[in-house]
Amino acid sequence: MDIRTALREGMARLRAAQVPSHTLAAELLLMHTLQHDRTWLYTHPEAPLDATAEENYFRLVSRRAAGEPVQYLTGRQEFWGLEFEVTPAVLIPRPETEHLVEVALDRLGSRGIKINMATGAPSAPLHIAEAGTGSGCLAVALARELPHAEIFATDISAAALEVARRNAARHGVSDRIHFIECDLLSALRPSISSSQGRAFFDLVISNPPYIARGEAASLPREVREHEPELALYGGETGLEIYRRLIGEAGDMLDRDGTLVLELGYNLANGVRAILAGDPRWTCVRVTNDLAGIPRVLVAERV
């Protein structure tokens, strides 16, 4: 069997199984099997597959047809222009989550530049906390963009933290990210006070679990059956973890510090209400994603 035939057969099997984006899935799985890029596949259509490669490819196709996400089958996903390792222990990074990085960098403004453009002196170090780091994609992306930042990234899952540590090492930022096993920001409390008596963090960022338990049946099979429940479900309404996280962030952010949260579908008003009930927050803004869906909420600590 040659490349062209294998690819056509893979597409046909995935299409018959009603797999979304079956053409792309077939390509990615063959690229992974052969360790070649898409250009190579299409410029070598008559190259033969040996028996082992053919067996491995169609085994992956069968697993994808049964519902396993391509990212778990290949073990990788791109985020912020970087390749991340992903396993079933972590949520698969989504393109819409990149909006959190964009918004965070925008809100930091000149503080996000390593050198003070007016004086030429080094900018003050930034201290960032991320709750629920998962694969570490947000922490790593921010560490790459902010070379003067020290980041404390937490997760309740030890297995997820192992993946995040490997991703930080892959991208050369392990020395500036502290990975901590805890629930939300609870283990960071000893770090919240500086020698000047101010709270410690300039930015708290999170893509928290926000799917209501009752909505599980409406999720795509790939998500419902394969992604980690700890990273998906935010309680009965989806707002429960937001309420806790907003309270903890209010304790840990310095005055004028920034909170950046990803929003679940139809949860923007509920999260706004939580913030409105806490006098420590001001300048609440919501940013839509490219589909026009409210995706990122930002608030500032009074």
Secondary structure, DSSP 8 states (H G I E B T S, - for coil): -BHHHHHHHHHHHHHHTT-TTHHHHHHHHHHHHHT--HHHHHH-TT-B--HHHHHHHHHHHHHHHTT--HHHHHTEEEETTEEEE--TTS----GGGHHHHHHHHHHHGGGGSSB-TTT-SB---EEEEEES-TTSHHHHHHHHH-TTEEEEEEES-HHHHHHHHHHHHHTT-GGGEEEEESSTTGGGGGGSB-TTSSBSEEEEEE----B-GGGGGGS-HHHHHHS-HHHHB-SSSS-HHHHHHHHHHHHHEEEEEEEEEE--TT-HHHHHHHHHT-TTEEEEEEEE-TTS-EEEEEEEE-
